[in-house]
Amino acid sequence: MKGDSRYMVKLKDLSSFAHRKVNLVGLVVEFSVPRRTNGTDYCTVLKIIDQSQQTPEVTVNVFMRNIDGLPHLRSHKDIILLCSFKVEFYNQNYTAVYDHKASSFALFDGRITNDFTPYQVSPSFYSLHSDKHFVRRMRNWSQITPFDAGTSDYAVLLKDIKGHEFIDLVCMVLHLCEISNDKWMLFVWDGTDAPALHLEKEVGADKLPLQLEQTGLPPNVLNNFPRLGTVLRVMIDEKYEHFGNHFKIVRDWVRIRNLHCRTVSGLWEGVLTPQTKIRHLSRNDNSVVGHLSY
């Protein structure tokens, strides 16, 4: 480990560093599902905050040649250290953008611990002695600062969905499974019952498609599902490569933004889109506590 120190820019000061490369450290509060761009790269979009700025959250765009190299968050309030990210002005806000030649990052557990080893680093990242100080400060701050799901004009309970619409859904991720080659499905629950649908049997079909996955879930998984409320299947298709290898948020609460809801063969189904973002929530979050009361 080198003994030098990095100069860290506060998020509130990004406007003073337009078109320059900066070092940042922040809590990751939201992320997009990693996917392939229209070119040869893979990308993910993060939202971060620090002690100097919680609103608006700062957008971080990360691009990699390999999807495995993108940041893959483990849990609520995890910390990211960004090195030599370029500051750009986009959509009326300053954002941090990954530069293939200069940028690097490291992800740290957000919980209070004496371990300051990052659980994921990009290939060119190198540790400095000062990193421990920045991570410790961020951990201590996060423990005394409340964070919640935020507000949304599109927040909907499953009991209120109307079909073929984009919604924001606060829910628990119950299970993740691969239903075919690199095609995945999430099972999520918010404690309410989705509206009943009319089952329509297709001409020539032998039976009603009461499940969308090819094979049923094993009993030990089904036995852990809630007894009340709708369990919504959320489809993740092949464009989200290796999704199951990196998505670690199972049996935890999240807010899924821009989730496409639709009906398929008389069943409710959710679909991740390129605009979908996921926010990891604490079980003490006001929106989670509210859902548990239904």
C-alpha positions in Angstrom: 0.0 0.0 0.0 1.4 3.4 -1.0 1.7 6.0 1.7 0.5 9.1 -0.3 -2.8 10.8 0.1 -5.5 11.5 -2.5 -7.3 14.9 -2.8 -11.0 14.2 -2.4 -13.5 16.6 -3.9 -16.8 17.1 -2.1 -19.9 16.5 -4.2 -21.2 20.0 -3.6 -18.1 21.4 -5.3 -18.3 19.4 -8.5 -19.3 22.5 -10.5 -15.9 24.0 -9.8 -14.2 21.0 -11.6 -16.1 20.8 -14.9 -14.3 18.9 -17.6 -11.6 17.9 -15.1 -10.7 14.6 -13.4 -11.5 14.3 -9.7 -11.4 11.8 -6.9 -14.7 11.2 -5.0 -16.0 9.0 -2.2 -19.7 8.5 -1.5 -22.5 6.2 -0.4 -24.1 4.3 -3.3 -27.9 4.8 -2.9 -29.0 3.6 -6.3 -27.7 1.6 -9.3 -28.9 0.4 -12.7 -28.6 -3.2 -13.8 -25.4 -3.6 -15.8 -26.0 -4.0 -19.5 -24.3 -3.7 -22.9 -24.3 -0.3 -24.6 -24.9 0.3 -28.3 -21.1 0.0 -28.7 -18.7 -2.5 -27.3 -18.8 -1.4 -23.7 -20.9 -2.4 -20.7 -22.3 0.2 -18.4 -24.0 0.9 -15.1 -25.3 4.1 -13.6 -24.9 4.8 -9.9 -26.3 7.5 -7.7 -24.1 8.6 -4.8 -24.2 11.1 -1.9 -21.8 12.4 0.7 -21.7 14.6 3.8 -21.8 17.7 1.7 -24.7 16.8 -0.6 -27.6 14.5 -0.4 -29.9 16.3 -2.8 -29.6 16.1 -5.7 -27.8 12.7 -5.7 -24.8 12.7 -8.1 -24.9 10.4 -11.1 -21.9 8.3 -11.9 -21.5 6.6 -15.3 -19.2 3.6 -15.3 -18.1 1.9 -18.6 -16.1 -1.3 -18.9 -15.1 -3.7 -21.7 -16.2 -6.6 -19.6 -19.4 -6.7 -17.6 -17.7 -8.5 -14.7 -15.6 -5.4 -14.2 -18.5 -3.1 -13.4 -19.3 -2.2 -9.8 -21.6 -4.8 -8.3 -23.2 -3.6 -5.0 -23.6 -6.0 -2.1 -25.7 -4.2 0.4 -27.3 -1.0 1.8 -25.0 1.9 2.3 -22.0 0.5 0.6 -19.2 2.9 -0.2 -17.5 3.6 -3.5 -14.1 5.4 -4.0 -13.8 6.9 -7.5 -10.4 7.9 -8.8 -9.8 10.2 -11.8 -13.4 10.4 -12.9 -14.2 13.2 -15.4 -16.8 15.8 -14.3 -19.4 16.5 -17.1 -22.5 18.7 -17.2 -25.5 16.7 -18.3 -29.3 17.1 -17.9 -28.8 20.2 -15.7 -26.6 18.4 -13.3 -22.9 17.6 -12.8 -22.0 13.9 -13.3 -18.9 11.8 -12.9 -17.9 9.7 -15.9 -15.5 6.8 -16.1 -12.5 7.3 -18.4 -10.9 4.1 -19.7 -7.4 5.5 -19.7 -7.4 7.0 -16.2 -10.3 6.0 -14.0 -10.6 3.4 -11.3 -12.8 2.5 -8.4 -13.1 0.5 -5.2 -16.2 -0.8 -3.3 -16.2 -1.1 0.5 -18.6 -2.6 3.0 -20.6 0.3 4.5 -21.0 -1.3 7.9 -18.8 -0.3 10.9 -15.8 -2.7 10.9 -12.1 -2.7 11.3 -11.7 -4.2 7.9 -10.9 -1.5 5.3 -10.1 -4.0 2.4 -12.4 -3.2 -0.6 -14.5 -6.2 -1.7 -14.2 -5.1 -5.4 -11.7 -3.0 -7.2 -11.2 -2.2 -10.9 -7.9 -3.5 -12.5 -6.0 -0.2 -12.3 -7.0 0.8 -8.7 -4.3 1.1 -6.2 -4.7 1.6 -2.4 -3.4 4.5 -0.5 -3.0 4.9 3.3 -5.5 7.8 3.3 -8.3 5.5 1.9 -8.9 4.1 5.3 -9.6 7.6 6.7 -12.1 8.4 4.0 -14.0 5.1 4.3 -14.1 5.4 8.2 -15.5 8.9 8.0 -18.2 7.8 5.5 -19.1 4.8 7.6 -19.5 6.8 10.8 -21.6 9.4 9.0 -23.9 6.9 7.4 -24.7 5.4 10.8 -26.1 8.6 12.2 -27.7 9.9 9.0 -31.2 8.6 8.0 -31.8 7.6 4.4 -35.0 6.5 2.9 -36.6 5.5 -0.4 -37.3 9.1 -1.3 -40.4 10.3 -2.9 -41.8 9.3 -6.3 -44.9 10.4 -8.3 -44.9 6.9 -9.8 -44.8 4.8 -6.6 -47.5 2.2 -6.8 -48.6 -0.8 -4.7 -49.2 -4.1 -6.4 -52.8 -3.9 -5.4 -53.1 -0.7 -7.5 -51.4 -1.7 -10.7 -53.4 -1.4 -13.9 -51.2 -3.2 -16.4 -48.9 -2.1 -19.2 -47.5 0.8 -17.2 -44.1 1.9 -15.8 -44.1 2.1 -12.0 -41.8 2.5 -9.0 -42.2 -0.5 -6.7 -41.0 -0.9 -3.1 -40.7 -4.6 -2.5 -38.8 -7.5 -1.0 -36.7 -9.6 -3.4 -37.7 -13.1 -2.4 -35.8 -15.2 -4.8 -33.7 -15.2 -8.0 -33.5 -18.1 -10.5 -32.2 -18.8 -14.0 -35.1 -19.9 -16.2 -33.0 -20.6 -19.3 -29.5 -19.9 -20.6 -28.6 -16.5 -19.0 -32.2 -15.5 -18.7 -33.2 -14.8 -15.1 -36.3 -14.1 -13.1 -36.8 -12.3 -9.8 -39.7 -13.0 -7.4 -40.7 -9.9 -5.5 -43.4 -9.1 -2.9 -44.8 -5.9 -1.4 -47.4 -7.3 1.0 -50.5 -6.5 -1.1 -52.6 -8.5 -3.6 -52.5 -7.5 -7.3 -55.9 -7.2 -9.0 -57.5 -10.4 -10.2 -57.1 -11.1 -13.9 -59.2 -13.1 -16.3 -57.4 -16.3 -17.4 -57.7 -16.8 -21.2 -56.7 -20.2 -22.6 -55.1 -19.9 -26.0 -56.6 -21.9 -28.8 -55.0 -25.4 -29.0 -53.3 -25.0 -25.5 -53.6 -28.1 -23.3 -53.5 -26.2 -20.0 -53.4 -22.7 -18.5 -49.9 -21.3 -18.0 -50.1 -20.9 -14.2 -46.3 -20.3 -14.1 -44.1 -18.4 -16.4 -40.9 -20.3 -15.6 -40.2 -23.6 -17.3 -39.9 -25.6 -14.1 -41.5 -25.1 -10.7 -39.6 -23.8 -7.8 -38.4 -26.3 -5.2 -40.5 -26.8 -2.0 -37.8 -25.3 0.2 -38.0 -22.0 -1.7 -41.8 -21.9 -1.9 -42.1 -22.6 1.8 -40.1 -19.4 2.5 -42.5 -17.2 0.4 -45.1 -15.1 2.3 -48.5 -16.7 2.7 -50.4 -13.5 2.0 -50.0 -11.0 -0.9 -49.0 -11.4 -4.6 -45.5 -12.7 -5.5 -44.7 -10.9 -8.8 -42.4 -12.4 -11.3 -39.9 -10.0 -12.8 -38.2 -11.0 -16.1 -34.6 -10.2 -16.9 -33.7 -11.1 -20.4 -30.4 -12.0 -22.1 -29.2 -8.4 -22.6 -28.5 -8.2 -18.9 -25.7 -10.7 -19.2 -24.5 -12.7 -16.1 -27.3 -11.0 -14.0 -27.5 -13.8 -11.5 -23.7 -13.8 -11.0 -23.8 -10.2 -9.7 -27.2 -9.5 -8.2 -26.7 -10.1 -4.5 -29.8 -8.4 -3.1 -32.1 -11.4 -2.1 -34.3 -11.4 1.0 -33.8 -7.6 1.3 -36.0 -4.6 0.4 -35.5 -2.4 -2.6 -37.2 0.3 -4.6 -37.3 -0.6 -8.3 -37.7 2.5 -10.4 -39.2 2.3 -14.0 -40.4 -1.3 -13.7 -42.6 -2.2 -16.6 -45.7 -4.1 -15.5 -47.8 -6.1 -17.9 -50.0 -9.1 -18.2 -49.0 -12.4 -19.9 -51.5 -15.2 -20.3 -53.6 -13.9 -17.5 -50.7 -13.4 -15.1 -49.1 -10.3 -13.8 -45.4 -9.8 -14.8 -42.7 -7.2 -14.3 -39.9 -6.5 -16.8 -36.6 -4.8 -16.2 -35.9 -2.1 -18.8 -32.7 -0.1 -19.7 -34.2 2.7 -17.6 -34.7 0.5 -14.5 -32.9 1.6 -11.3 -32.6 -0.3 -8.0 -32.3 1.3 -4.6 -31.4 -0.9 -1.7 -33.5 -0.1 1.4 -33.1 -0.6 5.1 -35.7 -2.7 6.9 -36.3 0.4 9.1 -37.1 2.6 6.1 -40.4 4.3 6.5 -41.7 2.8 3.2 -40.7 -0.7 4.2 -42.3 -0.4 7.7 -45.5 0.8 6.0 -45.5 -2.2 3.6 -45.1 -4.6 6.5 -48.3 -3.1 8.1 -50.5 -4.2 5.1 
